[in-house]
Amino acid sequence: MNAAEYRKKLKTGLSGPFLFCGEEEYMKRFCLTETRKSITADDSAAAFNIIRFSTAEDGFSFGRVADALSVPPFFSEKKLVELHDIDFASLTEGDTAALTGTITAAKDYETNIFIIYTAGSQFTAGSEKRRTADYRKFSELLAVVEFGYETPEKLVQWLKRHFAAENIAAGDAQCSALIRRCGCAMYTLSGETAKLCAYINAAGRNKLTESDIALVTCAVNDYDEFALSNAVLSGDTERLFGILAELKAKKAKPELILGTVTGVIRDLKLIHVLSQEGMTAEAIAAKTKMHIYKVGLYLKSLRGYGAGELDVLLDICIDTDKKIKSTGLDSYMLLDRMTAFLSLRQK
């Protein structure tokens, strides 16, 4: 389920357990806020019918979440229970069993909505063609709602509505220019749009120009290394192609892009070798100086690779590096070719 599908279900009434994941935090937060509004507009009733838990809190337990789910709404048709800050990569077997039991229990109460809200890489779904083990396991228990970056076409219309609300005319060309300069993250675009509106209103004008964009907004010239690494790690080649298209539009250095992709595959190979030697995640982290969280993510990702596959992927990266440095071929074309090979290997 995506954000649009979730919003449709929210309008018709929903219940049961949901898991919010993905990189588009603006829309994820918007849907959570809309869900809260659907429960009650009365702040006093909200204290009883909107209950939030965080695994980072002292004294947290899944039992407390289950207890909250078992209590019916207070002078309201529905009740919302939220669970935040859960890192699926670091869950123990006991935690996984407790969480699974809590999700199963949430299905027994039709008056309750249970949302597990994850941020960043706390939950990785993978792509439609290559889902992660976590996705396959938990999608059988609840509805996974994926919040991916919106397409430039949808973002253009969204930006035009934002400018129109401030009585400022903005055309497709100007909105597209803003996206190219600032990226596709809606939180970033929202902030830059607010700056532009304030500037144009102060100038006594009512039309956005590309000169305004160049003067007022902050260009995102660097690339999102985390998003790129995460796409490679999860085998999400559709997302990888999308990120590559964004990076080419921003004229990111091909060597940096290749370095990030190669680094992920190299670390996967290293961790694979050490784990084959019988080393635990903690021992690998100590030996490689990597964070234990990163080692855990990579070990989980390794389950999707066949014997010798990482060697093939490394060879592809090395070949791409040689061609970028020693031929006159277009570097972005070579990166497209490399990504296509990665896609073929991970189907």
QUIZIWO-V361999 format. One line per field, one symbol per residue. phi: phi as a letter, one per 40 degrees, with the letter a starting at -180 (. if undefined). psi: psi as a letter, one per 30 degrees, with the letter a starting at -180 (. if undefined). burial: # if it has 24 or more other C-alpha atoms within 12 Angstrom, else .. Layout:
phi->???
psi->???
burial->???
//
This chain:
phi->.bcccccccccchbagcbbcahcccccccccccccccccabcdcccccbbbbbbccccgcaccccccccccccbfacbbbbbbbgcbccbcccccccccdccccccccbccbbbbcbbbfccabcgbccaccccccccccbaccbcbccccdcccdcccccccccbfbcbcdcccccccccbgbcccccccccccccccccccgbbacbcccccccccccccbcccccccccccgcccccccccccccccfccdcccccccccccccccccccccccgccdcccccccgccdccdcccccccccbccgcccccccccccccccccbbccccccccdcccccccccbc
psi->kaeeeeeeeeefkllakljkllfieeeeeeeeeeeeefekfjeefefffjkkkkffkkgklfeeeeeeffklljhlelkkkkklhkjffgkleeeeeeeeeeeeefffjffkkjkjjllbgfkkfalefilleeeeeffffljkjkilklleeeeeeeeeeeeefghkkkleeeeeeeeeefafkeeeeeeeeeeeeeeeeefglgkklfeeeeeelkkiflljeeeeeeeeefgifeeeeeeeeeeeefhkkeeeeeeeeeeeeeeeeeeeeeefggkleeeeeeefglkeeeeeeeeeeffgklkfeeeeeeeeeeeeeeeefglgkkeeeeeeeeeeeeeefg.
burial->.##..##..#...################.##..##.###.....#.########......#.###.######....#############........#####.###.#.#################..######..##..#########.#..##.###.##..#.###.#.#############.###.##.###.##......###..##..##..#..##..########################.#.###################.##.....#..##........############....#.###.###.##.##......##.##########.##.
//
